[in-house]
């Protein structure tokens, strides 16, 4: 018995979610770790531990991308968050 078409996502939305999870999650994870390194006084410790926490953050953001209903919305959230984090990094230095 095949699944109903109304419960399946379109191929465009699926591609948006995959790209948001892989690329957007990677960019947002990098911006988050750089922001923590700039803002907190524990720069070396954060950069050393980021090799482990970066992957965990990226995996979590990838899962969140697939939980969203709209791929455009998750791309917007990830890009807006990355721009905000990058702006804080730029002006904090």
Phi and psi restraints in degrees (range 20) as a CNS / XPLOR table:
assign (resid 1 and name C) (resid 2 and name N)
       (resid 2 and name CA) (resid 2 and name C) 1.0 -74.1 20.0 2
assign (resid 2 and name N) (resid 2 and name CA)
       (resid 2 and name C) (resid 3 and name N) 1.0 159.1 20.0 2
assign (resid 2 and name C) (resid 3 and name N)
       (resid 3 and name CA) (resid 3 and name C) 1.0 -73.2 20.0 2
assign (resid 3 and name N) (resid 3 and name CA)
       (resid 3 and name C) (resid 4 and name N) 1.0 153.4 20.0 2
assign (resid 3 and name C) (resid 4 and name N)
       (resid 4 and name CA) (resid 4 and name C) 1.0 -72.5 20.0 2
assign (resid 4 and name N) (resid 4 and name CA)
       (resid 4 and name C) (resid 5 and name N) 1.0 141.3 20.0 2
assign (resid 4 and name C) (resid 5 and name N)
       (resid 5 and name CA) (resid 5 and name C) 1.0 -64.5 20.0 2
assign (resid 5 and name N) (resid 5 and name CA)
       (resid 5 and name C) (resid 6 and name N) 1.0 -27.5 20.0 2
assign (resid 5 and name C) (resid 6 and name N)
       (resid 6 and name CA) (resid 6 and name C) 1.0 -70.0 20.0 2
assign (resid 6 and name N) (resid 6 and name CA)
       (resid 6 and name C) (resid 7 and name N) 1.0 -20.1 20.0 2
assign (resid 6 and name C) (resid 7 and name N)
       (resid 7 and name CA) (resid 7 and name C) 1.0 -94.7 20.0 2
assign (resid 7 and name N) (resid 7 and name CA)
       (resid 7 and name C) (resid 8 and name N) 1.0 -7.5 20.0 2
assign (resid 7 and name C) (resid 8 and name N)
       (resid 8 and name CA) (resid 8 and name C) 1.0 -94.1 20.0 2
assign (resid 8 and name N) (resid 8 and name CA)
       (resid 8 and name C) (resid 9 and name N) 1.0 148.0 20.0 2
assign (resid 8 and name C) (resid 9 and name N)
       (resid 9 and name CA) (resid 9 and name C) 1.0 -88.1 20.0 2
assign (resid 9 and name N) (resid 9 and name CA)
       (resid 9 and name C) (resid 10 and name N) 1.0 155.2 20.0 2
assign (resid 9 and name C) (resid 10 and name N)
       (resid 10 and name CA) (resid 10 and name C) 1.0 -74.3 20.0 2
assign (resid 10 and name N) (resid 10 and name CA)
       (resid 10 and name C) (resid 11 and name N) 1.0 164.8 20.0 2
assign (resid 10 and name C) (resid 11 and name N)
       (resid 11 and name CA) (resid 11 and name C) 1.0 -67.8 20.0 2
assign (resid 11 and name N) (resid 11 and name CA)
       (resid 11 and name C) (resid 12 and name N) 1.0 -30.6 20.0 2
assign (resid 11 and name C) (resid 12 and name N)
       (resid 12 and name CA) (resid 12 and name C) 1.0 -66.2 20.0 2
assign (resid 12 and name N) (resid 12 and name CA)
       (resid 12 and name C) (resid 13 and name N) 1.0 -44.6 20.0 2
assign (resid 12 and name C) (resid 13 and name N)
       (resid 13 and name CA) (resid 13 and name C) 1.0 -66.0 20.0 2
assign (resid 13 and name N) (resid 13 and name CA)
       (resid 13 and name C) (resid 14 and name N) 1.0 -36.3 20.0 2
assign (resid 13 and name C) (resid 14 and name N)
       (resid 14 and name CA) (resid 14 and name C) 1.0 -64.4 20.0 2
assign (resid 14 and name N) (resid 14 and name CA)
       (resid 14 and name C) (resid 15 and name N) 1.0 -42.3 20.0 2
assign (resid 14 and name C) (resid 15 and name N)
       (resid 15 and name CA) (resid 15 and name C) 1.0 -65.4 20.0 2
assign (resid 15 and name N) (resid 15 and name CA)
       (resid 15 and name C) (resid 16 and name N) 1.0 -38.7 20.0 2
assign (resid 15 and name C) (resid 16 and name N)
       (resid 16 and name CA) (resid 16 and name C) 1.0 -64.7 20.0 2
assign (resid 16 and name N) (resid 16 and name CA)
       (resid 16 and name C) (resid 17 and name N) 1.0 -40.7 20.0 2
assign (resid 16 and name C) (resid 17 and name N)
       (resid 17 and name CA) (resid 17 and name C) 1.0 -67.7 20.0 2
assign (resid 17 and name N) (resid 17 and name CA)
       (resid 17 and name C) (resid 18 and name N) 1.0 -39.7 20.0 2
assign (resid 17 and name C) (resid 18 and name N)
       (resid 18 and name CA) (resid 18 and name C) 1.0 -65.0 20.0 2
assign (resid 18 and name N) (resid 18 and name CA)
       (resid 18 and name C) (resid 19 and name N) 1.0 -46.8 20.0 2
assign (resid 18 and name C) (resid 19 and name N)
       (resid 19 and name CA) (resid 19 and name C) 1.0 -68.0 20.0 2
assign (resid 19 and name N) (resid 19 and name CA)
       (resid 19 and name C) (resid 20 and name N) 1.0 -36.0 20.0 2
assign (resid 19 and name C) (resid 20 and name N)
       (resid 20 and name CA) (resid 20 and name C) 1.0 -67.0 20.0 2
assign (resid 20 and name N) (resid 20 and name CA)
       (resid 20 and name C) (resid 21 and name N) 1.0 -39.8 20.0 2
assign (resid 20 and name C) (resid 21 and name N)
       (resid 21 and name CA) (resid 21 and name C) 1.0 -66.3 20.0 2
assign (resid 21 and name N) (resid 21 and name CA)
       (resid 21 and name C) (resid 22 and name N) 1.0 -44.4 20.0 2
assign (resid 21 and name C) (resid 22 and name N)
       (resid 22 and name CA) (resid 22 and name C) 1.0 -78.7 20.0 2
assign (resid 22 and name N) (resid 22 and name CA)
       (resid 22 and name C) (resid 23 and name N) 1.0 -59.1 20.0 2
assign (resid 22 and name C) (resid 23 and name N)
       (resid 23 and name CA) (resid 23 and name C) 1.0 -78.4 20.0 2
assign (resid 23 and name N) (resid 23 and name CA)
       (resid 23 and name C) (resid 24 and name N) 1.0 -49.7 20.0 2
assign (resid 23 and name C) (resid 24 and name N)
       (resid 24 and name CA) (resid 24 and name C) 1.0 -64.5 20.0 2
assign (resid 24 and name N) (resid 24 and name CA)
       (resid 24 and name C) (resid 25 and name N) 1.0 -39.5 20.0 2
assign (resid 24 and name C) (resid 25 and name N)
       (resid 25 and name CA) (resid 25 and name C) 1.0 -64.6 20.0 2
assign (resid 25 and name N) (resid 25 and name CA)
       (resid 25 and name C) (resid 26 and name N) 1.0 -38.1 20.0 2
assign (resid 25 and name C) (resid 26 and name N)
       (resid 26 and name CA) (resid 26 and name C) 1.0 -65.9 20.0 2
assign (resid 26 and name N) (resid 26 and name CA)
       (resid 26 and name C) (resid 27 and name N) 1.0 -45.6 20.0 2
assign (resid 26 and name C) (resid 27 and name N)
       (resid 27 and name CA) (resid 27 and name C) 1.0 -65.1 20.0 2
assign (resid 27 and name N) (resid 27 and name CA)
       (resid 27 and name C) (resid 28 and name N) 1.0 -43.8 20.0 2
assign (resid 27 and name C) (resid 28 and name N)
       (resid 28 and name CA) (resid 28 and name C) 1.0 -66.9 20.0 2
assign (resid 28 and name N) (resid 28 and name CA)
       (resid 28 and name C) (resid 29 and name N) 1.0 -37.1 20.0 2
assign (resid 28 and name C) (resid 29 and name N)
       (resid 29 and name CA) (resid 29 and name C) 1.0 -64.0 20.0 2
assign (resid 29 and name N) (resid 29 and name CA)
       (resid 29 and name C) (resid 30 and name N) 1.0 -42.5 20.0 2
assign (resid 29 and name C) (resid 30 and name N)
       (resid 30 and name CA) (resid 30 and name C) 1.0 -64.1 20.0 2
assign (resid 30 and name N) (resid 30 and name CA)
       (resid 30 and name C) (resid 31 and name N) 1.0 -44.4 20.0 2
assign (resid 30 and name C) (resid 31 and name N)
       (resid 31 and name CA) (resid 31 and name C) 1.0 -64.6 20.0 2
assign (resid 31 and name N) (resid 31 and name CA)
       (resid 31 and name C) (resid 32 and name N) 1.0 -38.6 20.0 2
assign (resid 31 and name C) (resid 32 and name N)
       (resid 32 and name CA) (resid 32 and name C) 1.0 -64.2 20.0 2
assign (resid 32 and name N) (resid 32 and name CA)
       (resid 32 and name C) (resid 33 and name N) 1.0 -43.8 20.0 2
assign (resid 32 and name C) (resid 33 and name N)
       (resid 33 and name CA) (resid 33 and name C) 1.0 -70.3 20.0 2
assign (resid 33 and name N) (resid 33 and name CA)
       (resid 33 and name C) (resid 34 and name N) 1.0 -36.8 20.0 2
assign (resid 33 and name C) (resid 34 and name N)
       (resid 34 and name CA) (resid 34 and name C) 1.0 -67.2 20.0 2
assign (resid 34 and name N) (resid 34 and name CA)
       (resid 34 and name C) (resid 35 and name N) 1.0 -37.3 20.0 2
assign (resid 34 and name C) (resid 35 and name N)
       (resid 35 and name CA) (resid 35 and name C) 1.0 -62.8 20.0 2
assign (resid 35 and name N) (resid 35 and name CA)
       (resid 35 and name C) (resid 36 and name N) 1.0 -44.5 20.0 2
assign (resid 35 and name C) (resid 36 and name N)
       (resid 36 and name CA) (resid 36 and name C) 1.0 -63.5 20.0 2
assign (resid 36 and name N) (resid 36 and name CA)
       (resid 36 and name C) (resid 37 and name N) 1.0 -36.4 20.0 2
assign (resid 36 and name C) (resid 37 and name N)
       (resid 37 and name CA) (resid 37 and name C) 1.0 -69.1 20.0 2
assign (resid 37 and name N) (resid 37 and name CA)
       (resid 37 and name C) (resid 38 and name N) 1.0 -32.7 20.0 2
assign (resid 37 and name C) (resid 38 and name N)
       (resid 38 and name CA) (resid 38 and name C) 1.0 -81.4 20.0 2
assign (resid 38 and name N) (resid 38 and name CA)
       (resid 38 and name C) (resid 39 and name N) 1.0 -40.4 20.0 2
assign (resid 38 and name C) (resid 39 and name N)
       (resid 39 and name CA) (resid 39 and name C) 1.0 -79.1 20.0 2
assign (resid 39 and name N) (resid 39 and name CA)
       (resid 39 and name C) (resid 40 and name N) 1.0 -41.2 20.0 2
assign (resid 39 and name C) (resid 40 and name N)
       (resid 40 and name CA) (resid 40 and name C) 1.0 -88.5 20.0 2
assign (resid 40 and name N) (resid 40 and name CA)
       (resid 40 and name C) (resid 41 and name N) 1.0 157.7 20.0 2
assign (resid 40 and name C) (resid 41 and name N)
       (resid 41 and name CA) (resid 41 and name C) 1.0 -78.3 20.0 2
assign (resid 41 and name N) (resid 41 and name CA)
       (resid 41 and name C) (resid 42 and name N) 1.0 -3.6 20.0 2
assign (resid 41 and name C) (resid 42 and name N)
       (resid 42 and name CA) (resid 42 and name C) 1.0 -97.8 20.0 2
assign (resid 42 and name N) (resid 42 and name CA)
       (resid 42 and name C) (resid 43 and name N) 1.0 58.3 20.0 2
assign (resid 42 and name C) (resid 43 and name N)
       (resid 43 and name CA) (resid 43 and name C) 1.0 -63.5 20.0 2
assign (resid 43 and name N) (resid 43 and name CA)
       (resid 43 and name C) (resid 44 and name N) 1.0 -49.1 20.0 2
assign (resid 43 and name C) (resid 44 and name N)
       (resid 44 and name CA) (resid 44 and name C) 1.0 -66.2 20.0 2
assign (resid 44 and name N) (resid 44 and name CA)
       (resid 44 and name C) (resid 45 and name N) 1.0 -40.7 20.0 2
assign (resid 44 and name C) (resid 45 and name N)
       (resid 45 and name CA) (resid 45 and name C) 1.0 -65.8 20.0 2
assign (resid 45 and name N) (resid 45 and name CA)
       (resid 45 and name C) (resid 46 and name N) 1.0 -39.5 20.0 2
assign (resid 45 and name C) (resid 46 and name N)
       (resid 46 and name CA) (resid 46 and name C) 1.0 -68.1 20.0 2
assign (resid 46 and name N) (resid 46 and name CA)
       (resid 46 and name C) (resid 47 and name N) 1.0 -42.3 20.0 2
assign (resid 46 and name C) (resid 47 and name N)
       (resid 47 and name CA) (resid 47 and name C) 1.0 -67.3 20.0 2
assign (resid 47 and name N) (resid 47 and name CA)
       (resid 47 and name C) (resid 48 and name N) 1.0 -33.8 20.0 2
assign (resid 47 and name C) (resid 48 and name N)
       (resid 48 and name CA) (resid 48 and name C) 1.0 -71.6 20.0 2
assign (resid 48 and name N) (resid 48 and name CA)
       (resid 48 and name C) (resid 49 and name N) 1.0 -42.1 20.0 2
assign (resid 48 and name C) (resid 49 and name N)
       (resid 49 and name CA) (resid 49 and name C) 1.0 -80.1 20.0 2
assign (resid 49 and name N) (resid 49 and name CA)
       (resid 49 and name C) (resid 50 and name N) 1.0 -10.2 20.0 2
assign (resid 49 and name C) (resid 50 and name N)
       (resid 50 and name CA) (resid 50 and name C) 1.0 -67.4 20.0 2
assign (resid 50 and name N) (resid 50 and name CA)
       (resid 50 and name C) (resid 51 and name N) 1.0 -20.4 20.0 2
assign (resid 50 and name C) (resid 51 and name N)
       (resid 51 and name CA) (resid 51 and name C) 1.0 -63.1 20.0 2
assign (resid 51 and name N) (resid 51 and name CA)
       (resid 51 and name C) (resid 52 and name N) 1.0 -30.7 20.0 2
assign (resid 51 and name C) (resid 52 and name N)
       (resid 52 and name CA) (resid 52 and name C) 1.0 -91.0 20.0 2
assign (resid 52 and name N) (resid 52 and name CA)
       (resid 52 and name C) (resid 53 and name N) 1.0 -46.6 20.0 2
assign (resid 52 and name C) (resid 53 and name N)
       (resid 53 and name CA) (resid 53 and name C) 1.0 -73.6 20.0 2
assign (resid 53 and name N) (resid 53 and name CA)
       (resid 53 and name C) (resid 54 and name N) 1.0 -23.2 20.0 2
assign (resid 53 and name C) (resid 54 and name N)
       (resid 54 and name CA) (resid 54 and name C) 1.0 -61.0 20.0 2
assign (resid 54 and name N) (resid 54 and name CA)
       (resid 54 and name C) (resid 55 and name N) 1.0 -45.9 20.0 2
assign (resid 54 and name C) (resid 55 and name N)
       (resid 55 and name CA) (resid 55 and name C) 1.0 -65.3 20.0 2
assign (resid 55 and name N) (resid 55 and name CA)
       (resid 55 and name C) (resid 56 and name N) 1.0 -40.8 20.0 2
assign (resid 55 and name C) (resid 56 and name N)
       (resid 56 and name CA) (resid 56 and name C) 1.0 -64.5 20.0 2
assign (resid 56 and name N) (resid 56 and name CA)
       (resid 56 and name C) (resid 57 and name N) 1.0 -42.2 20.0 2
assign (resid 56 and name C) (resid 57 and name N)
       (resid 57 and name CA) (resid 57 and name C) 1.0 -65.0 20.0 2
assign (resid 57 and name N) (resid 57 and name CA)
       (resid 57 and name C) (resid 58 and name N) 1.0 -42.9 20.0 2
assign (resid 57 and name C) (resid 58 and name N)
       (resid 58 and name CA) (resid 58 and name C) 1.0 -63.2 20.0 2
assign (resid 58 and name N) (resid 58 and name CA)
       (resid 58 and name C) (resid 59 and name N) 1.0 -43.1 20.0 2
assign (resid 58 and name C) (resid 59 and name N)
       (resid 59 and name CA) (resid 59 and name C) 1.0 -64.6 20.0 2
assign (resid 59 and name N) (resid 59 and name CA)
       (resid 59 and name C) (resid 60 and name N) 1.0 -40.4 20.0 2
assign (resid 59 and name C) (resid 60 and name N)
       (resid 60 and name CA) (resid 60 and name C) 1.0 -64.5 20.0 2
assign (resid 60 and name N) (resid 60 and name CA)
       (resid 60 and name C) (resid 61 and name N) 1.0 -41.7 20.0 2
assign (resid 60 and name C) (resid 61 and name N)
       (resid 61 and name CA) (resid 61 and name C) 1.0 -68.6 20.0 2
assign (resid 61 and name N) (resid 61 and name CA)
       (resid 61 and name C) (resid 62 and name N) 1.0 -30.9 20.0 2
assign (resid 61 and name C) (resid 62 and name N)
       (resid 62 and name CA) (resid 62 and name C) 1.0 -67.8 20.0 2
assign (resid 62 and name N) (resid 62 and name CA)
       (resid 62 and name C) (resid 63 and name N) 1.0 -39.9 20.0 2
assign (resid 62 and name C) (resid 63 and name N)
       (resid 63 and name CA) (resid 63 and name C) 1.0 -66.4 20.0 2
assign (resid 63 and name N) (resid 63 and name CA)
       (resid 63 and name C) (resid 64 and name N) 1.0 -41.3 20.0 2
assign (resid 63 and name C) (resid 64 and name N)
       (resid 64 and name CA) (resid 64 and name C) 1.0 -62.2 20.0 2
assign (resid 64 and name N) (resid 64 and name CA)
       (resid 64 and name C) (resid 65 and name N) 1.0 -33.5 20.0 2
assign (resid 64 and name C) (resid 65 and name N)
       (resid 65 and name CA) (resid 65 and name C) 1.0 -64.4 20.0 2
assign (resid 65 and name N) (resid 65 and name CA)
       (resid 65 and name C) (resid 66 and name N) 1.0 -35.0 20.0 2
assign (resid 65 and name C) (resid 66 and name N)
       (resid 66 and name CA) (resid 66 and name C) 1.0 -81.9 20.0 2
assign (resid 66 and name N) (resid 66 and name CA)
       (resid 66 and name C) (resid 67 and name N) 1.0 -16.7 20.0 2
assign (resid 66 and name C) (resid 67 and name N)
       (resid 67 and name CA) (resid 67 and name C) 1.0 -79.7 20.0 2
assign (resid 67 and name N) (resid 67 and name CA)
       (resid 67 and name C) (resid 68 and name N) 1.0 -20.6 20.0 2
assign (resid 67 and name C) (resid 68 and name N)
       (resid 68 and name CA) (resid 68 and name C) 1.0 -73.5 20.0 2
assign (resid 68 and name N) (resid 68 and name CA)
       (resid 68 and name C) (resid 69 and name N) 1.0 152.3 20.0 2
assign (resid 68 and name C) (resid 69 and name N)
       (resid 69 and name CA) (resid 69 and name C) 1.0 -83.7 20.0 2
assign (resid 69 and name N) (resid 69 and name CA)
       (resid 69 and name C) (resid 70 and name N) 1.0 -31.8 20.0 2
assign (resid 69 and name C) (resid 70 and name N)
       (resid 70 and name CA) (resid 70 and name C) 1.0 -118.4 20.0 2
assign (resid 70 and name N) (resid 70 and name CA)
       (resid 70 and name C) (resid 71 and name N) 1.0 124.5 20.0 2
assign (resid 70 and name C) (resid 71 and name N)
       (resid 71 and name CA) (resid 71 and name C) 1.0 -69.2 20.0 2
assign (resid 71 and name N) (resid 71 and name CA)
       (resid 71 and name C) (resid 72 and name N) 1.0 -33.8 20.0 2
assign (resid 71 and name C) (resid 72 and name N)
       (resid 72 and name CA) (resid 72 and name C) 1.0 -65.4 20.0 2
assign (resid 72 and name N) (resid 72 and name CA)
       (resid 72 and name C) (resid 73 and name N) 1.0 -38.9 20.0 2
assign (resid 72 and name C) (resid 73 and name N)
       (resid 73 and name CA) (resid 73 and name C) 1.0 -65.4 20.0 2
assign (resid 73 and name N) (resid 73 and name CA)
       (resid 73 and name C) (resid 74 and name N) 1.0 -42.1 20.0 2
assign (resid 73 and name C) (resid 74 and name N)
       (resid 74 and name CA) (resid 74 and name C) 1.0 -69.8 20.0 2
assign (resid 74 and name N) (resid 74 and name CA)
       (resid 74 and name C) (resid 75 and name N) 1.0 -35.4 20.0 2
assign (resid 74 and name C) (resid 75 and name N)
       (resid 75 and name CA) (resid 75 and name C) 1.0 -62.7 20.0 2
assign (resid 75 and name N) (resid 75 and name CA)
       (resid 75 and name C) (resid 76 and name N) 1.0 -42.4 20.0 2
assign (resid 75 and name C) (resid 76 and name N)
       (resid 76 and name CA) (resid 76 and name C) 1.0 -63.1 20.0 2
assign (resid 76 and name N) (resid 76 and name CA)
       (resid 76 and name C) (resid 77 and name N) 1.0 -42.3 20.0 2
assign (resid 76 and name C) (resid 77 and name N)
       (resid 77 and name CA) (resid 77 and name C) 1.0 -64.5 20.0 2
assign (resid 77 and name N) (resid 77 and name CA)
       (resid 77 and name C) (resid 78 and name N) 1.0 -45.3 20.0 2
assign (resid 77 and name C) (resid 78 and name N)
       (resid 78 and name CA) (resid 78 and name C) 1.0 -65.5 20.0 2
assign (resid 78 and name N) (resid 78 and name CA)
       (resid 78 and name C) (resid 79 and name N) 1.0 -43.6 20.0 2
assign (resid 78 and name C) (resid 79 and name N)
       (resid 79 and name CA) (resid 79 and name C) 1.0 -69.8 20.0 2
assign (resid 79 and name N) (resid 79 and name CA)
       (resid 79 and name C) (resid 80 and name N) 1.0 -40.2 20.0 2
assign (resid 79 and name C) (resid 80 and name N)
       (resid 80 and name CA) (resid 80 and name C) 1.0 -64.5 20.0 2
assign (resid 80 and name N) (resid 80 and name CA)
       (resid 80 and name C) (resid 81 and name N) 1.0 -42.0 20.0 2
assign (resid 80 and name C) (resid 81 and name N)
       (resid 81 and name CA) (resid 81 and name C) 1.0 -63.8 20.0 2
assign (resid 81 and name N) (resid 81 and name CA)
       (resid 81 and name C) (resid 82 and name N) 1.0 -40.0 20.0 2
assign (resid 81 and name C) (resid 82 and name N)
       (resid 82 and name CA) (resid 82 and name C) 1.0 -65.2 20.0 2
assign (resid 82 and name N) (resid 82 and name CA)
       (resid 82 and name C) (resid 83 and name N) 1.0 -40.3 20.0 2
assign (resid 82 and name C) (resid 83 and name N)
       (resid 83 and name CA) (resid 83 and name C) 1.0 -67.1 20.0 2
assign (resid 83 and name N) (resid 83 and name CA)
       (resid 83 and name C) (resid 84 and name N) 1.0 -41.4 20.0 2
assign (resid 83 and name C) (resid 84 and name N)
       (resid 84 and name CA) (resid 84 and name C) 1.0 -63.7 20.0 2
assign (resid 84 and name N) (resid 84 and name CA)
       (resid 84 and name C) (resid 85 and name N) 1.0 -46.3 20.0 2
assign (resid 84 and name C) (resid 85 and name N)
       (resid 85 and name CA) (resid 85 and name C) 1.0 -62.3 20.0 2
assign (resid 85 and name N) (resid 85 and name CA)
       (resid 85 and name C) (resid 86 and name N) 1.0 -41.2 20.0 2
assign (resid 85 and name C) (resid 86 and name N)
       (resid 86 and name CA) (resid 86 and name C) 1.0 -65.8 20.0 2
assign (resid 86 and name N) (resid 86 and name CA)
       (resid 86 and name C) (resid 87 and name N) 1.0 -37.6 20.0 2
assign (resid 86 and name C) (resid 87 and name N)
       (resid 87 and name CA) (resid 87 and name C) 1.0 -64.7 20.0 2
assign (resid 87 and name N) (resid 87 and name CA)
       (resid 87 and name C) (resid 88 and name N) 1.0 -41.2 20.0 2
assign (resid 87 and name C) (resid 88 and name N)
       (resid 88 and name CA) (resid 88 and name C) 1.0 -64.6 20.0 2
assign (resid 88 and name N) (resid 88 and name CA)
       (resid 88 and name C) (resid 89 and name N) 1.0 -41.2 20.0 2
assign (resid 88 and name C) (resid 89 and name N)
       (resid 89 and name CA) (resid 89 and name C) 1.0 -61.9 20.0 2
assign (resid 89 and name N) (resid 89 and name CA)
       (resid 89 and name C) (resid 90 and name N) 1.0 -43.4 20.0 2
assign (resid 89 and name C) (resid 90 and name N)
       (resid 90 and name CA) (resid 90 and name C) 1.0 -64.4 20.0 2
assign (resid 90 and name N) (resid 90 and name CA)
       (resid 90 and name C) (resid 91 and name N) 1.0 -45.3 20.0 2
assign (resid 90 and name C) (resid 91 and name N)
       (resid 91 and name CA) (resid 91 and name C) 1.0 -81.4 20.0 2
assign (resid 91 and name N) (resid 91 and name CA)
       (resid 91 and name C) (resid 92 and name N) 1.0 -19.2 20.0 2
assign (resid 91 and name C) (resid 92 and name N)
       (resid 92 and name CA) (resid 92 and name C) 1.0 -78.9 20.0 2
assign (resid 92 and name N) (resid 92 and name CA)
       (resid 92 and name C) (resid 93 and name N) 1.0 -22.7 20.0 2
